[in-house]
Amino acid sequence: MSLDLVALAVLMAAVTYPSRSIPLLAPGIERLPPVVLGYLRLVGPAVLASLAAANALVLVEPDGSTTFHVGIEAAAVAIAVAIVAWRRSLLLPAIAVAVLVVAGARAVGIA
Amino acid sequence: MRAPDGKDALTEGALRASRRRAALDAAGMALAAVAFGIAYGLAARGAGFSIVEAFAMSVLVFAGASQFAAVGFVAQGMPWLAIVGLTFLLNARHVLYAAALAPWLQRTPRAERAVMAHGLTDESFAVGLAHFRRLGRADVPGYWIGALFILIPWPIATVAGYLGGQAVPDPTVLGLDIVFPAAMGALAVGVVTGRRELAAAVAGVAIGVGVSLATSVSVGVVAGGLIGPLVGLAVPHRPTDAPDDAAPSADGHDEAIGVAP
């Protein structure tokens, strides 16, 4: 059994872990100016929204290029967002609805 | 011991309720993690990975997008240095997650934070941040609820996919590829608590999509996460808004925020 790629996994982990850990372990985070703390408070909404939109609205072609695409996926995400905006405790049902919408549309050939 | 005014009881009840909600939120994402872990295991097998190599990558790297990319790169014969460099770029968004969580975790022991860092993913960040904001303080066990719902099933699903993935339908046919963006969008709504957060989120969408179209999705997401907060900060502060340094504290004595909407 080959184990060569375990070394590659170790190298990949070595460049991934610092991005996860350095900001968490850096000393003096409590002494940052209020404006920086305010900036960090806003990172969550911005990056989560960015992740959702980029994954729902940007299609990655086989050659790696990207195109703008508004399809059933974007509609399903919008429905999930609307459900949670209405009742924040309904995240799991909102995801389930999104899955059903996409699976259903694909099953009938409209996506 | 409960305080006579019942404050401790309220806080404990809110804590339990918020942890339950974090578990529910994470459970939905765990289903998608299982499906894509199986797909990853199958893809790794197809690219010539041994089962130990595929499993090691899921345990050590623990970052789905870069693992899928690495499988493709290995199959193409790309040099390791290039694969490692691209892995760094693909996972650079974790810097933003860690920086956003850091103020909440400032009183958590450093060794514990070092362990928590390995469990930091898109999902654990989203679930953990929403949980902290509901409580108005950090809660490390609550963070681990989000992290373990991905950390445990992902390598197990990798092995399952490697051994028997051919029998499992394509996750996209089942619509499971929508779980990730739907969960991220819904959790973004959960952390929007004021005008500044809303402006940051809207800007994150516009910038993330725009830059993704011009470059790549990885770069777009990082750009949206970096620039969106600047737009949020530009929104005039109202006296009723939370101060910039209000919420992140970890001493457990902040007032609890109601869990139910």
Contacts between the chains, C-beta under 8 A, distances in Angstrom:
chain1	res1	chain2	res2	distance
A	1	B	50	4.7
A	1	B	51	7.5
A	1	B	52	6.2
A	2	B	48	8.0
A	2	B	49	7.9
A	2	B	50	4.6
A	2	B	53	6.5
A	3	B	50	6.8
A	3	B	52	6.0
A	3	B	53	6.6
A	4	B	53	7.4
A	5	B	49	5.8
A	5	B	50	7.5
A	5	B	53	3.8
A	5	B	56	7.6
A	5	B	57	7.3
A	5	B	74	6.8
A	6	B	52	6.6
A	6	B	53	5.6
A	6	B	56	4.6
A	8	B	53	8.0
A	8	B	57	7.8
A	8	B	70	7.2
A	8	B	74	7.4
A	8	B	80	5.5
A	8	B	83	6.6
A	8	B	84	7.6
A	9	B	53	6.9
A	9	B	56	4.5
A	9	B	57	4.2
A	9	B	60	4.7
A	9	B	61	5.8
A	10	B	56	7.9
A	10	B	60	6.2
A	11	B	80	6.7
A	11	B	84	4.8
A	12	B	57	7.0
A	12	B	60	7.3
A	12	B	61	4.6
A	12	B	66	6.6
A	12	B	70	6.5
A	12	B	83	7.1
A	12	B	84	6.0
A	12	B	87	4.5
A	13	B	60	4.0
A	13	B	61	5.0
A	13	B	62	7.9
A	14	B	84	7.9
A	15	B	84	5.6
A	15	B	85	7.8
A	15	B	87	5.7
A	15	B	88	4.1
A	15	B	91	7.4
A	16	B	61	5.7
A	16	B	62	7.8
A	16	B	63	5.7
A	16	B	66	7.0
A	16	B	87	6.3
A	16	B	88	7.3
A	16	B	91	4.5
A	16	B	94	7.1
A	17	B	117	6.6
A	17	B	118	6.6
A	19	B	88	7.4
A	19	B	91	5.6
A	19	B	92	5.7
A	19	B	93	7.9
A	19	B	94	4.2
A	19	B	95	4.7
A	19	B	98	7.2
A	20	B	91	7.9
A	20	B	94	4.5
A	20	B	97	7.4
A	20	B	98	5.5
A	20	B	117	4.2
A	20	B	118	6.7
A	20	B	120	4.5
A	21	B	98	6.7
A	21	B	113	7.6
A	21	B	114	6.0
A	21	B	117	3.6
A	21	B	118	7.8
A	22	B	95	7.3
A	22	B	98	7.0
A	23	B	95	6.0
A	23	B	98	3.8
A	23	B	99	3.9
A	23	B	102	5.1
A	24	B	98	4.6
A	24	B	101	6.6
A	24	B	102	5.3
A	24	B	105	6.4
A	24	B	113	4.7
A	24	B	114	7.6
A	24	B	116	6.9
A	24	B	117	5.2
A	24	B	120	7.7
A	25	B	110	6.1
A	25	B	113	5.8
A	25	B	114	6.2
A	25	B	117	7.4
A	26	B	102	7.1
A	29	B	102	4.7
A	29	B	103	5.6
A	29	B	106	5.2
A	30	B	103	7.2
A	30	B	106	4.6
A	32	B	103	7.4
A	34	B	243	7.0
A	34	B	244	4.3
A	34	B	245	4.3
A	35	B	233	7.0
A	35	B	244	6.1
A	37	B	103	5.7
A	37	B	244	5.5
A	37	B	245	4.3
A	37	B	248	6.5
A	38	B	196	7.8
A	38	B	233	6.1
A	38	B	244	2.9
A	38	B	245	6.9
A	39	B	229	4.8
A	39	B	230	7.2
A	39	B	233	6.1
A	40	B	99	5.7
A	40	B	100	5.2
A	40	B	102	7.3
A	40	B	103	5.8
A	40	B	229	7.6
A	40	B	248	7.6
A	41	B	100	7.5
A	41	B	103	7.9
A	41	B	197	7.7
A	41	B	229	7.9
A	41	B	244	6.9
A	41	B	247	6.6
A	41	B	248	7.1
A	42	B	196	6.1
A	42	B	197	6.2
A	42	B	200	4.0
A	42	B	228	6.9
A	42	B	229	3.5
A	42	B	232	4.1
A	42	B	233	6.7
A	43	B	96	5.2
A	43	B	97	7.9
A	43	B	99	6.5
A	43	B	100	4.1
A	43	B	200	7.9
A	43	B	225	5.8
A	43	B	228	7.8
A	43	B	229	5.3
A	44	B	100	5.2
A	44	B	125	7.6
A	44	B	126	7.9
A	44	B	129	4.7
A	44	B	133	8.0
A	44	B	188	7.8
A	44	B	191	4.8
A	45	B	188	5.6
A	45	B	191	5.1
A	45	B	192	5.3
A	45	B	197	4.4
A	45	B	198	7.5
A	45	B	200	4.9
A	45	B	201	4.1
A	45	B	204	6.8
A	45	B	228	7.4
A	45	B	232	7.5
A	46	B	200	4.2
A	46	B	201	6.0
A	46	B	203	6.5
A	46	B	204	3.5
A	46	B	224	5.9
A	46	B	225	5.2
A	46	B	227	7.8
A	46	B	228	2.8
A	46	B	229	5.2
A	46	B	232	6.9
A	47	B	93	6.6
A	47	B	96	5.3
A	47	B	97	7.2
A	47	B	100	7.6
A	47	B	204	6.3
A	47	B	221	6.7
A	47	B	224	6.5
A	47	B	225	3.2
A	47	B	228	7.3
A	48	B	126	5.7
A	48	B	184	5.0
A	48	B	185	7.4
A	48	B	187	5.5
A	48	B	188	3.7
A	48	B	191	6.8
A	48	B	201	7.5
A	48	B	204	7.6
A	49	B	184	7.8
A	49	B	185	6.9
A	49	B	188	4.3
A	49	B	200	7.9
A	49	B	201	3.9
A	49	B	202	7.3
A	49	B	204	4.2
A	49	B	205	4.9
A	49	B	208	7.3
A	49	B	224	7.2
A	49	B	228	7.2
A	50	B	204	3.9
A	50	B	205	6.3
A	50	B	207	6.9
A	50	B	208	3.1
A	50	B	209	8.0
A	50	B	220	7.0
A	50	B	221	5.0
A	50	B	223	7.7
A	50	B	224	2.8
A	50	B	225	5.6
A	50	B	228	6.5
A	51	B	93	8.0
A	51	B	122	6.3
A	51	B	180	8.0
A	51	B	181	7.2
A	51	B	184	4.4
A	51	B	208	7.3
A	51	B	221	5.4
A	51	B	224	8.0
A	52	B	181	4.7
A	52	B	182	7.5
A	52	B	184	4.1
A	52	B	185	3.4
A	52	B	188	6.1
A	52	B	205	7.7
A	53	B	181	7.8
A	53	B	185	7.5
A	53	B	204	7.5
A	53	B	205	4.1
A	53	B	208	5.4
A	53	B	209	5.1
A	53	B	224	7.7
A	54	B	208	4.7
A	54	B	209	5.9
A	54	B	212	4.6
A	54	B	217	4.9
A	54	B	220	5.0
A	54	B	221	5.4
A	54	B	224	7.2
A	55	B	180	6.2
A	55	B	181	3.8
A	55	B	184	7.2
A	55	B	217	7.2
A	56	B	178	7.9
A	56	B	181	4.4
A	56	B	185	7.3
A	57	B	209	5.2
A	58	B	209	6.1
A	58	B	212	4.4
A	58	B	213	6.2
A	58	B	217	5.7
A	58	B	220	7.1
A	60	B	216	8.0
A	60	B	217	6.4
A	64	B	216	7.4
A	66	B	212	5.7
A	66	B	213	5.2
A	66	B	215	7.9
A	66	B	216	6.7
A	66	B	217	6.7
A	67	B	213	7.3
A	68	B	209	7.3
A	68	B	213	5.8
A	73	B	177	7.8
A	73	B	178	5.7
A	73	B	181	7.1
A	76	B	175	7.9
A	76	B	178	5.1
A	76	B	182	6.3
A	77	B	178	6.9
A	77	B	181	5.0
A	77	B	182	5.1
A	77	B	185	4.9
A	78	B	185	7.9
A	80	B	182	4.0
A	80	B	183	7.8
A	80	B	185	6.0
A	80	B	186	5.0
A	81	B	182	7.9
A	81	B	185	4.5
A	81	B	186	5.8
A	81	B	188	7.7
A	81	B	189	5.5
A	83	B	186	7.4
A	84	B	186	4.0
A	84	B	187	8.0
A	84	B	189	4.7
A	84	B	190	6.4
A	85	B	189	5.0
A	87	B	261	5.6
A	88	B	189	7.2
A	88	B	190	5.5
A	88	B	261	4.5
A	89	B	21	6.5
A	89	B	260	6.6
A	89	B	261	5.8
A	91	B	21	8.0
A	91	B	24	7.1
A	91	B	25	5.0
A	91	B	28	7.0
A	91	B	183	7.2
A	91	B	186	5.1
A	91	B	187	7.0
A	91	B	190	7.2
A	92	B	24	5.2
A	92	B	25	6.8
A	92	B	27	6.8
A	92	B	28	4.6
A	94	B	182	6.8
A	94	B	186	5.2
A	95	B	28	4.6
A	95	B	29	7.9
A	95	B	179	5.7
A	95	B	182	5.0
A	95	B	183	5.6
A	95	B	186	6.9
A	96	B	28	7.3
A	98	B	175	7.7
A	98	B	178	5.0
A	98	B	179	7.4
A	98	B	182	3.9
A	99	B	174	7.4
A	99	B	175	4.3
A	99	B	176	6.4
A	99	B	178	5.8
A	99	B	179	6.3
A	99	B	182	7.6
A	100	B	175	7.0
A	101	B	175	7.5
A	101	B	178	7.9
A	102	B	175	3.7
A	102	B	177	7.6
A	102	B	178	4.5
A	103	B	173	7.4
A	103	B	174	5.6
A	103	B	175	3.2
A	104	B	175	7.8
A	106	B	172	7.7
A	106	B	173	6.6
A	106	B	175	6.6
